[in-house]
Amino acid sequence: MKKTVKVFSVIAVIVVLFTACDENFIFPERPLAEESIIIPVEHITGIPIGSRPGLVLTLSGTVTPKNATNKRIEWSITGNGAGATLVKNKLTAENSGTVTLTALIKNGLGEGEDYTQNFNIIISTEMIPVRNIEGIPSTVVVGGYELNAVFTPSNALYKTILYSVKDAGTTGATITNDSTLTTTSSGTVVLTAFIANGKLNGDYTQDFEIDVVPFVAVTEITEVLDEWNLRYYPQIGLNGIVSPFNATNKTIVWTVKDAGIVGATISSNIYGTYSLTNNYFYFDDENNLGTVTITATIVNGVSVGEDYTQDFEIVVGY
């Protein structure tokens, strides 16, 4: 009993002291919970515009912005011109025609306000998807290069490519005029090719890794004949050695700069029996002997946009 009296005594003292310190003391109110803020949906993308009869099309749209509060899409058919059926997000159409779908996101715009968006999907036997893109080189020279893609299959319905630089590395790579790869230095660049609706269930993308190498200019062409005995060689092929051996462009095109009295010509088809590059040299009249000047040209031999040229004199005898 004595212990109980002591406990009550202590409590009584605390209460008296507390009251004496502040007669007007009021317990603080608990703060109200903040109202949750809903970030509304702005758009749904990534829905194909076409499919083929009999195929199962998976509807997997992308909601923007990425941080929208509610992003779960519920699909329904609101217009059916192709005998389509829908199971959750799997669409199957048996016939050609147009299917209109409605995407609904509950509370997508705010509490009690749903977001809806309609999509028209064309069902046609012509909806052939892209399977592969080829024709993009693995190595290019510093400067500008026109990207010319080849599609597989060639009759794919959508083939408009948008190129973008995924990783420029040290190359300073940019895409200009939609399809020109422009680089300023060597290295490795990764490009992405994008085709909207290129696949039956969405967009087609493919990456390409390209090595960019320095441009090596032509400095000289050697080993070109300077004398020609017409008695033994009525026609002769012109062959030169391009220096340096690793020059970027080395294809020589020959032309007659000054025929003199020789009457020399250069042809790509000698006597109708050869199918050669433009490097065969012959004369119309063996009596007109003398000196002829020819020019060797290498397109883009000095730099991209600047050709390399070099003249040679050939003494013709008989």
BALOBA-1460 file (C-alpha; in Angstrom, 3 decimals):
// residues 318
<rec num="1" residu="m" x="0.000" y="0.000" z="0.000"/>
<rec num="2" residu="k" x="2.869" y="2.395" z="0.767"/>
<rec num="3" residu="k" x="4.315" y="1.955" z="-2.732"/>
<rec num="4" residu="t" x="1.006" y="2.857" z="-4.327"/>
<rec num="5" residu="v" x="0.759" y="6.069" z="-2.342"/>
<rec num="6" residu="k" x="4.244" y="7.084" z="-3.468"/>
<rec num="7" residu="v" x="3.401" y="6.608" z="-7.167"/>
<rec num="8" residu="f" x="0.248" y="8.717" z="-6.932"/>
<rec num="9" residu="s" x="2.186" y="11.359" z="-5.102"/>
<rec num="10" residu="v" x="4.774" y="11.623" z="-7.880"/>
<rec num="11" residu="i" x="2.096" y="11.917" z="-10.572"/>
<rec num="12" residu="a" x="0.309" y="14.610" z="-8.622"/>
<rec num="13" residu="v" x="3.517" y="16.632" z="-8.280"/>
<rec num="14" residu="i" x="4.199" y="16.435" z="-12.047"/>
<rec num="15" residu="v" x="0.706" y="17.601" z="-12.897"/>
<rec num="16" residu="v" x="0.961" y="20.538" z="-10.471"/>
<rec num="17" residu="l" x="4.367" y="21.578" z="-11.859"/>
<rec num="18" residu="f" x="3.197" y="21.295" z="-15.500"/>
<rec num="19" residu="t" x="0.115" y="23.399" z="-14.764"/>
<rec num="20" residu="a" x="2.181" y="25.953" z="-12.922"/>
<rec num="21" residu="c" x="4.599" y="26.358" z="-15.842"/>
<rec num="22" residu="d" x="1.942" y="27.161" z="-18.433"/>
<rec num="23" residu="e" x="-1.677" y="27.477" z="-17.515"/>
<rec num="24" residu="n" x="-2.557" y="28.152" z="-21.181"/>
<rec num="25" residu="f" x="-0.788" y="25.074" z="-22.644"/>
<rec num="26" residu="i" x="-2.630" y="23.415" z="-25.557"/>
<rec num="27" residu="f" x="-1.590" y="20.135" z="-27.211"/>
<rec num="28" residu="p" x="-0.555" y="20.766" z="-30.883"/>
<rec num="29" residu="e" x="-2.930" y="19.580" z="-33.578"/>
<rec num="30" residu="r" x="-1.848" y="16.719" z="-35.844"/>
<rec num="31" residu="p" x="-1.049" y="18.113" z="-39.390"/>
<rec num="32" residu="l" x="-3.482" y="17.178" z="-42.129"/>
<rec num="33" residu="a" x="-2.251" y="14.739" z="-44.807"/>
<rec num="34" residu="e" x="-1.294" y="16.435" z="-48.079"/>
<rec num="35" residu="e" x="-3.584" y="15.771" z="-51.011"/>
<rec num="36" residu="s" x="-1.965" y="13.458" z="-53.599"/>
<rec num="37" residu="i" x="-1.103" y="15.156" z="-56.904"/>
<rec num="38" residu="i" x="-1.983" y="13.210" z="-60.050"/>
<rec num="39" residu="i" x="0.303" y="13.705" z="-63.060"/>
<rec num="40" residu="p" x="-2.032" y="13.455" z="-66.068"/>
<rec num="41" residu="v" x="-1.549" y="11.373" z="-69.213"/>
<rec num="42" residu="e" x="-0.766" y="13.428" z="-72.319"/>
<rec num="43" residu="h" x="-0.601" y="10.849" z="-75.100"/>
<rec num="44" residu="i" x="-0.251" y="7.178" z="-76.011"/>
<rec num="45" residu="t" x="2.220" y="6.215" z="-78.735"/>
<rec num="46" residu="g" x="3.686" y="3.026" z="-80.195"/>
<rec num="47" residu="i" x="0.416" y="1.601" z="-81.531"/>
<rec num="48" residu="p" x="0.756" y="0.143" z="-85.065"/>
<rec num="49" residu="i" x="-1.431" y="1.499" z="-87.812"/>
<rec num="50" residu="g" x="-1.739" y="-1.830" z="-89.608"/>
<rec num="51" residu="s" x="-1.685" y="-5.604" z="-89.443"/>
<rec num="52" residu="r" x="-2.476" y="-8.621" z="-91.612"/>
<rec num="53" residu="p" x="-5.496" y="-10.923" z="-91.451"/>
<rec num="54" residu="g" x="-5.076" y="-13.845" z="-89.065"/>
<rec num="55" residu="l" x="-2.137" y="-12.407" z="-87.147"/>
<rec num="56" residu="v" x="-2.247" y="-11.747" z="-83.412"/>
<rec num="57" residu="l" x="-1.321" y="-8.127" z="-82.756"/>
<rec num="58" residu="t" x="-0.078" y="-7.225" z="-79.269"/>
<rec num="59" residu="l" x="-1.144" y="-3.737" z="-78.200"/>
<rec num="60" residu="s" x="1.619" y="-2.361" z="-75.985"/>
<rec num="61" residu="g" x="1.385" y="1.408" z="-76.066"/>
<rec num="62" residu="t" x="3.804" y="3.844" z="-74.464"/>
<rec num="63" residu="v" x="2.238" y="6.416" z="-72.147"/>
<rec num="64" residu="t" x="3.662" y="9.926" z="-71.996"/>
<rec num="65" residu="p" x="4.856" y="11.502" z="-69.850"/>
<rec num="66" residu="k" x="6.830" y="8.649" z="-68.356"/>
<rec num="67" residu="n" x="5.987" y="9.776" z="-64.837"/>
<rec num="68" residu="a" x="2.228" y="9.872" z="-65.372"/>
<rec num="69" residu="t" x="0.516" y="8.659" z="-62.209"/>
<rec num="70" residu="n" x="-1.810" y="6.162" z="-63.904"/>
<rec num="71" residu="k" x="-0.630" y="4.296" z="-67.006"/>
<rec num="72" residu="r" x="-2.591" y="1.045" z="-67.142"/>
<rec num="73" residu="i" x="-4.361" y="0.841" z="-70.539"/>
<rec num="74" residu="e" x="-7.678" y="-0.912" z="-71.031"/>
<rec num="75" residu="w" x="-8.564" y="-1.677" z="-74.658"/>
<rec num="76" residu="s" x="-11.930" y="-1.971" z="-76.363"/>
<rec num="77" residu="i" x="-13.174" y="-2.262" z="-79.964"/>
<rec num="78" residu="t" x="-15.396" y="0.671" z="-80.908"/>
<rec num="79" residu="g" x="-15.489" y="0.118" z="-84.664"/>
<rec num="80" residu="n" x="-15.078" y="-3.250" z="-86.334"/>
<rec num="81" residu="g" x="-14.753" y="-3.504" z="-90.083"/>
<rec num="82" residu="a" x="-12.475" y="-6.526" z="-90.166"/>
<rec num="83" residu="g" x="-14.147" y="-9.163" z="-87.991"/>
<rec num="84" residu="a" x="-11.689" y="-8.470" z="-85.181"/>
<rec num="85" residu="t" x="-11.669" y="-9.941" z="-81.678"/>
<rec num="86" residu="l" x="-9.883" y="-8.550" z="-78.650"/>
<rec num="87" residu="v" x="-8.687" y="-10.500" z="-75.604"/>
<rec num="88" residu="k" x="-7.102" y="-8.067" z="-73.120"/>
<rec num="89" residu="n" x="-4.418" y="-6.520" z="-75.358"/>
<rec num="90" residu="k" x="-4.320" y="-9.215" z="-78.076"/>
<rec num="91" residu="l" x="-6.074" y="-8.178" z="-81.296"/>
<rec num="92" residu="t" x="-6.890" y="-10.664" z="-84.077"/>
<rec num="93" residu="a" x="-8.678" y="-9.750" z="-87.292"/>
<rec num="94" residu="e" x="-9.881" y="-12.359" z="-89.768"/>
<rec num="95" residu="n" x="-10.615" y="-10.052" z="-92.710"/>
<rec num="96" residu="s" x="-9.243" y="-6.977" z="-94.424"/>
<rec num="97" residu="g" x="-10.717" y="-3.719" z="-93.210"/>
<rec num="98" residu="t" x="-10.326" y="-1.107" z="-90.471"/>
<rec num="99" residu="v" x="-10.579" y="-1.689" z="-86.739"/>
<rec num="100" residu="t" x="-11.102" y="1.265" z="-84.402"/>
<rec num="101" residu="l" x="-9.792" y="0.771" z="-80.886"/>
<rec num="102" residu="t" x="-10.230" y="2.906" z="-77.796"/>
<rec num="103" residu="a" x="-7.561" y="3.050" z="-75.115"/>
<rec num="104" residu="l" x="-8.816" y="4.012" z="-71.643"/>
<rec num="105" residu="i" x="-6.725" y="4.899" z="-68.610"/>
<rec num="106" residu="k" x="-8.816" y="5.241" z="-65.477"/>
<rec num="107" residu="n" x="-8.116" y="8.475" z="-63.591"/>
<rec num="108" residu="g" x="-5.606" y="9.259" z="-66.338"/>
<rec num="109" residu="l" x="-6.398" y="12.985" z="-66.262"/>
<rec num="110" residu="g" x="-7.166" y="13.284" z="-62.561"/>
<rec num="111" residu="e" x="-9.233" y="11.834" z="-59.791"/>
<rec num="112" residu="g" x="-12.495" y="10.693" z="-61.348"/>
<rec num="113" residu="e" x="-11.468" y="11.825" z="-64.875"/>
<rec num="114" residu="d" x="-10.404" y="9.111" z="-67.337"/>
<rec num="115" residu="y" x="-8.113" y="9.486" z="-70.343"/>
<rec num="116" residu="t" x="-9.242" y="8.037" z="-73.705"/>
<rec num="117" residu="q" x="-7.624" y="7.895" z="-77.143"/>
<rec num="118" residu="n" x="-8.800" y="6.246" z="-80.374"/>
<rec num="119" residu="f" x="-6.666" y="4.358" z="-82.893"/>
<rec num="120" residu="n" x="-7.505" y="3.118" z="-86.392"/>
<rec num="121" residu="i" x="-5.710" y="-0.063" z="-87.444"/>
<rec num="122" residu="i" x="-5.847" y="-1.085" z="-91.097"/>
<rec num="123" residu="i" x="-5.955" y="-4.834" z="-91.686"/>
<rec num="124" residu="s" x="-4.565" y="-5.684" z="-95.130"/>
<rec num="125" residu="t" x="-2.596" y="-8.394" z="-96.916"/>
<rec num="126" residu="e" x="-0.231" y="-5.599" z="-98.061"/>
<rec num="127" residu="m" x="1.007" y="-4.995" z="-94.506"/>
<rec num="128" residu="i" x="4.438" y="-6.553" z="-95.047"/>
<rec num="129" residu="p" x="6.942" y="-5.749" z="-92.249"/>
<rec num="130" residu="v" x="10.636" y="-4.922" z="-92.514"/>
<rec num="131" residu="r" x="12.861" y="-7.813" z="-91.444"/>
<rec num="132" residu="n" x="16.301" y="-6.333" z="-92.029"/>
<rec num="133" residu="i" x="18.194" y="-3.302" z="-93.344"/>
<rec num="134" residu="e" x="21.378" y="-3.827" z="-95.327"/>
<rec num="135" residu="g" x="23.703" y="-1.694" z="-97.436"/>
<rec num="136" residu="i" x="25.092" y="0.391" z="-94.556"/>
<rec num="137" residu="p" x="28.915" y="0.157" z="-94.706"/>
<rec num="138" residu="s" x="31.003" y="-0.993" z="-91.770"/>
<rec num="139" residu="t" x="33.775" y="1.477" z="-92.695"/>
<rec num="140" residu="v" x="33.644" y="5.020" z="-94.110"/>
<rec num="141" residu="v" x="36.158" y="7.802" z="-94.615"/>
<rec num="142" residu="v" x="36.078" y="11.007" z="-92.598"/>
<rec num="143" residu="g" x="33.792" y="13.488" z="-94.319"/>
<rec num="144" residu="g" x="30.356" y="12.994" z="-95.832"/>
<rec num="145" residu="y" x="28.765" y="9.686" z="-96.815"/>
<rec num="146" residu="e" x="25.317" y="9.120" z="-98.291"/>
<rec num="147" residu="l" x="23.533" y="6.271" z="-96.516"/>
<rec num="148" residu="n" x="21.770" y="4.082" z="-99.089"/>
<rec num="149" residu="a" x="19.875" y="1.316" z="-97.340"/>
<rec num="150" residu="v" x="18.542" y="-1.896" z="-98.902"/>
<rec num="151" residu="f" x="15.448" y="-3.466" z="-97.356"/>
<rec num="152" residu="t" x="14.531" y="-7.081" z="-96.754"/>
<rec num="153" residu="p" x="11.985" y="-7.809" z="-98.050"/>
<rec num="154" residu="s" x="12.068" y="-5.239" z="-100.843"/>
<rec num="155" residu="n" x="8.257" y="-4.951" z="-100.865"/>
<rec num="156" residu="a" x="7.933" y="-3.963" z="-97.198"/>
<rec num="157" residu="l" x="5.096" y="-1.470" z="-96.883"/>
<rec num="158" residu="y" x="6.821" y="1.159" z="-94.748"/>
<rec num="159" residu="k" x="10.408" y="2.006" z="-95.679"/>
<rec num="160" residu="t" x="10.987" y="5.644" z="-94.744"/>
<rec num="161" residu="i" x="14.106" y="5.696" z="-92.568"/>
<rec num="162" residu="l" x="14.955" y="8.289" z="-89.953"/>
<rec num="163" residu="y" x="18.634" y="8.074" z="-89.024"/>
<rec num="164" residu="s" x="19.995" y="9.274" z="-85.697"/>
<rec num="165" residu="v" x="23.395" y="9.187" z="-84.032"/>
<rec num="166" residu="k" x="23.188" y="6.872" z="-81.032"/>
<rec num="167" residu="d" x="26.855" y="7.244" z="-80.072"/>
<rec num="168" residu="a" x="29.204" y="9.598" z="-81.941"/>
<rec num="169" residu="g" x="32.283" y="8.504" z="-80.023"/>
<rec num="170" residu="t" x="35.213" y="10.672" z="-81.157"/>
<rec num="171" residu="t" x="33.924" y="11.122" z="-84.711"/>
<rec num="172" residu="g" x="31.818" y="14.269" z="-84.282"/>
<rec num="173" residu="a" x="29.158" y="12.480" z="-86.339"/>
<rec num="174" residu="t" x="25.923" y="14.176" z="-87.387"/>
<rec num="175" residu="i" x="23.121" y="13.336" z="-89.800"/>
<rec num="176" residu="t" x="22.420" y="15.993" z="-92.431"/>
<rec num="177" residu="n" x="19.873" y="16.055" z="-95.261"/>
<rec num="178" residu="d" x="18.107" y="13.098" z="-93.599"/>
<rec num="179" residu="s" x="20.535" y="10.480" z="-94.921"/>
<rec num="180" residu="t" x="24.068" y="11.932" z="-95.050"/>
<rec num="181" residu="l" x="26.498" y="10.826" z="-92.360"/>
<rec num="182" residu="t" x="28.992" y="13.632" z="-91.746"/>
<rec num="183" residu="t" x="32.079" y="13.065" z="-89.586"/>
<rec num="184" residu="t" x="34.999" y="15.290" z="-88.605"/>
<rec num="185" residu="s" x="37.505" y="12.795" z="-87.204"/>
<rec num="186" residu="s" x="38.232" y="9.087" z="-87.001"/>
<rec num="187" residu="g" x="36.718" y="6.674" z="-84.493"/>
<rec num="188" residu="t" x="33.579" y="4.561" z="-84.207"/>
<rec num="189" residu="v" x="30.018" y="5.814" z="-84.573"/>
<rec num="190" residu="v" x="26.790" y="3.950" z="-83.812"/>
<rec num="191" residu="l" x="23.752" y="4.886" z="-85.893"/>
<rec num="192" residu="t" x="20.118" y="3.949" z="-85.359"/>
<rec num="193" residu="a" x="17.726" y="3.492" z="-88.265"/>
<rec num="194" residu="f" x="14.065" y="4.042" z="-87.322"/>
<rec num="195" residu="i" x="11.043" y="3.102" z="-89.464"/>
<rec num="196" residu="a" x="7.657" y="4.118" z="-88.104"/>
<rec num="197" residu="n" x="5.249" y="1.154" z="-88.243"/>
<rec num="198" residu="g" x="7.984" y="-0.943" z="-89.819"/>
<rec num="199" residu="k" x="6.853" y="-3.941" z="-87.784"/>
<rec num="200" residu="l" x="3.340" y="-5.268" z="-87.533"/>
<rec num="201" residu="n" x="3.288" y="-4.585" z="-83.823"/>
<rec num="202" residu="g" x="5.162" y="-1.298" z="-83.776"/>
<rec num="203" residu="d" x="8.174" y="0.617" z="-85.058"/>
<rec num="204" residu="y" x="11.294" y="-0.993" z="-86.527"/>
<rec num="205" residu="t" x="14.764" y="-0.004" z="-85.280"/>
<rec num="206" residu="q" x="18.212" y="-1.305" z="-86.135"/>
<rec num="207" residu="d" x="21.659" y="-0.157" z="-84.989"/>
<rec num="208" residu="f" x="24.797" y="0.024" z="-87.129"/>
<rec num="209" residu="e" x="28.388" y="0.326" z="-85.889"/>
<rec num="210" residu="i" x="30.597" y="2.127" z="-88.398"/>
<rec num="211" residu="d" x="34.366" y="2.633" z="-88.238"/>
<rec num="212" residu="v" x="35.411" y="6.074" z="-89.468"/>
<rec num="213" residu="v" x="38.936" y="6.120" z="-90.883"/>
<rec num="214" residu="p" x="41.126" y="9.091" z="-91.899"/>
<rec num="215" residu="f" x="41.167" y="10.230" z="-95.519"/>
<rec num="216" residu="v" x="44.463" y="9.337" z="-97.258"/>
<rec num="217" residu="a" x="45.222" y="11.565" z="-100.239"/>
<rec num="218" residu="v" x="46.951" y="10.488" z="-103.466"/>
<rec num="219" residu="t" x="50.453" y="11.946" z="-103.776"/>
<rec num="220" residu="e" x="51.690" y="10.450" z="-107.070"/>
<rec num="221" residu="i" x="51.062" y="8.041" z="-109.922"/>
<rec num="222" residu="t" x="54.127" y="6.176" z="-111.230"/>
<rec num="223" residu="e" x="55.080" y="3.341" z="-113.592"/>
<rec num="224" residu="v" x="53.264" y="4.848" z="-116.586"/>
<rec num="225" residu="l" x="54.921" y="4.076" z="-119.945"/>
<rec num="226" residu="d" x="56.762" y="6.989" z="-121.619"/>
<rec num="227" residu="e" x="57.548" y="5.274" z="-124.949"/>
<rec num="228" residu="w" x="55.437" y="3.150" z="-127.204"/>
<rec num="229" residu="n" x="56.485" y="1.159" z="-130.275"/>
<rec num="230" residu="l" x="53.415" y="0.975" z="-132.467"/>
<rec num="231" residu="r" x="54.932" y="-1.816" z="-134.620"/>
<rec num="232" residu="y" x="54.657" y="-4.382" z="-131.844"/>
<rec num="233" residu="y" x="51.743" y="-3.009" z="-129.815"/>
<rec num="234" residu="p" x="48.874" y="-1.552" z="-131.886"/>
<rec num="235" residu="q" x="46.992" y="-0.926" z="-128.635"/>
<rec num="236" residu="i" x="48.092" y="-0.995" z="-125.042"/>
<rec num="237" residu="g" x="46.575" y="-0.799" z="-121.605"/>
<rec num="238" residu="l" x="47.456" y="2.143" z="-119.407"/>
<rec num="239" residu="n" x="48.387" y="1.090" z="-115.902"/>
<rec num="240" residu="g" x="49.810" y="3.252" z="-113.136"/>
<rec num="241" residu="i" x="50.759" y="2.640" z="-109.529"/>
<rec num="242" residu="v" x="49.069" y="4.966" z="-107.065"/>
<rec num="243" residu="s" x="50.992" y="6.244" z="-104.064"/>
<rec num="244" residu="p" x="50.574" y="5.856" z="-101.186"/>
<rec num="245" residu="f" x="49.374" y="2.260" z="-101.386"/>
<rec num="246" residu="n" x="46.653" y="2.982" z="-98.786"/>
<rec num="247" residu="a" x="45.213" y="6.015" z="-100.566"/>
<rec num="248" residu="t" x="41.481" y="6.206" z="-99.993"/>
<rec num="249" residu="n" x="40.601" y="6.437" z="-103.688"/>
<rec num="250" residu="k" x="42.826" y="4.837" z="-106.345"/>
<rec num="251" residu="t" x="40.688" y="4.330" z="-109.471"/>
<rec num="252" residu="i" x="42.351" y="6.058" z="-112.436"/>
<rec num="253" residu="v" x="40.385" y="7.496" z="-115.342"/>
<rec num="254" residu="w" x="42.495" y="8.263" z="-118.430"/>
<rec num="255" residu="t" x="41.874" y="10.995" z="-121.013"/>
<rec num="256" residu="v" x="43.834" y="12.436" z="-123.938"/>
<rec num="257" residu="k" x="44.881" y="15.977" z="-123.080"/>
<rec num="258" residu="d" x="46.835" y="16.691" z="-126.281"/>
<rec num="259" residu="a" x="46.786" y="14.228" z="-129.191"/>
<rec num="260" residu="g" x="49.281" y="16.311" z="-131.197"/>
<rec num="261" residu="i" x="49.587" y="14.904" z="-134.711"/>
<rec num="262" residu="v" x="49.354" y="11.360" z="-133.404"/>
<rec num="263" residu="g" x="45.564" y="11.088" z="-133.430"/>
<rec num="264" residu="a" x="45.536" y="9.038" z="-130.222"/>
<rec num="265" residu="t" x="42.277" y="8.004" z="-128.551"/>
<rec num="266" residu="i" x="41.347" y="6.089" z="-125.449"/>
<rec num="267" residu="s" x="38.534" y="3.590" z="-125.513"/>
<rec num="268" residu="s" x="36.790" y="1.179" z="-123.189"/>
<rec num="269" residu="n" x="35.919" y="-1.253" z="-125.980"/>
<rec num="270" residu="i" x="38.731" y="-2.199" z="-128.316"/>
<rec num="271" residu="y" x="37.523" y="-3.642" z="-131.644"/>
<rec num="272" residu="g" x="34.256" y="-4.572" z="-129.971"/>
<rec num="273" residu="t" x="35.823" y="-7.583" z="-128.238"/>
<rec num="274" residu="y" x="36.784" y="-6.180" z="-124.848"/>
<rec num="275" residu="s" x="34.668" y="-4.875" z="-122.015"/>
<rec num="276" residu="l" x="37.216" y="-2.948" z="-120.000"/>
<rec num="277" residu="t" x="37.608" y="0.145" z="-117.913"/>
<rec num="278" residu="n" x="38.586" y="3.340" z="-119.694"/>
<rec num="279" residu="n" x="42.273" y="2.511" z="-120.021"/>
<rec num="280" residu="y" x="42.978" y="1.184" z="-123.540"/>
<rec num="281" residu="f" x="45.007" y="3.390" z="-125.804"/>
<rec num="282" residu="y" x="45.308" y="3.129" z="-129.606"/>
<rec num="283" residu="f" x="45.959" y="5.093" z="-132.827"/>
<rec num="284" residu="d" x="44.001" y="5.685" z="-136.001"/>
<rec num="285" residu="d" x="46.991" y="6.327" z="-138.284"/>
<rec num="286" residu="e" x="50.348" y="4.670" z="-137.887"/>
<rec num="287" residu="n" x="51.971" y="7.299" z="-140.124"/>
<rec num="288" residu="n" x="51.264" y="10.133" z="-137.682"/>
<rec num="289" residu="l" x="53.904" y="9.559" z="-135.063"/>
<rec num="290" residu="g" x="55.015" y="11.908" z="-132.331"/>
<rec num="291" residu="t" x="54.184" y="12.799" z="-128.737"/>
<rec num="292" residu="v" x="50.845" y="12.586" z="-127.004"/>
<rec num="293" residu="t" x="49.882" y="13.948" z="-123.578"/>
<rec num="294" residu="i" x="47.438" y="12.026" z="-121.443"/>
<rec num="295" residu="t" x="45.878" y="12.872" z="-118.084"/>
<rec num="296" residu="a" x="45.219" y="10.528" z="-115.192"/>
<rec num="297" residu="t" x="42.354" y="11.578" z="-112.927"/>
<rec num="298" residu="i" x="41.381" y="10.076" z="-109.570"/>
<rec num="299" residu="v" x="38.003" y="11.340" z="-108.412"/>
<rec num="300" residu="n" x="38.218" y="12.650" z="-104.830"/>
<rec num="301" residu="g" x="41.896" y="11.758" z="-104.856"/>
<rec num="302" residu="v" x="43.044" y="14.835" z="-102.935"/>
<rec num="303" residu="s" x="40.036" y="15.147" z="-100.644"/>
<rec num="304" residu="v" x="36.299" y="14.689" z="-100.747"/>
<rec num="305" residu="g" x="35.271" y="17.048" z="-103.531"/>
<rec num="306" residu="e" x="38.789" y="17.565" z="-104.944"/>
<rec num="307" residu="d" x="40.165" y="15.309" z="-107.699"/>
<rec num="308" residu="y" x="43.785" y="14.330" z="-108.228"/>
<rec num="309" residu="t" x="45.201" y="14.840" z="-111.756"/>
<rec num="310" residu="q" x="48.600" y="14.111" z="-113.276"/>
<rec num="311" residu="d" x="49.815" y="14.482" z="-116.888"/>
<rec num="312" residu="f" x="52.109" y="12.075" z="-118.780"/>
<rec num="313" residu="e" x="53.860" y="12.451" z="-122.129"/>
<rec num="314" residu="i" x="54.211" y="9.344" z="-124.313"/>
<rec num="315" residu="v" x="56.530" y="9.236" z="-127.321"/>
<rec num="316" residu="v" x="55.038" y="7.086" z="-130.060"/>
<rec num="317" residu="g" x="57.387" y="5.368" z="-132.537"/>
<rec num="318" residu="y" x="57.159" y="2.736" z="-135.230"/>
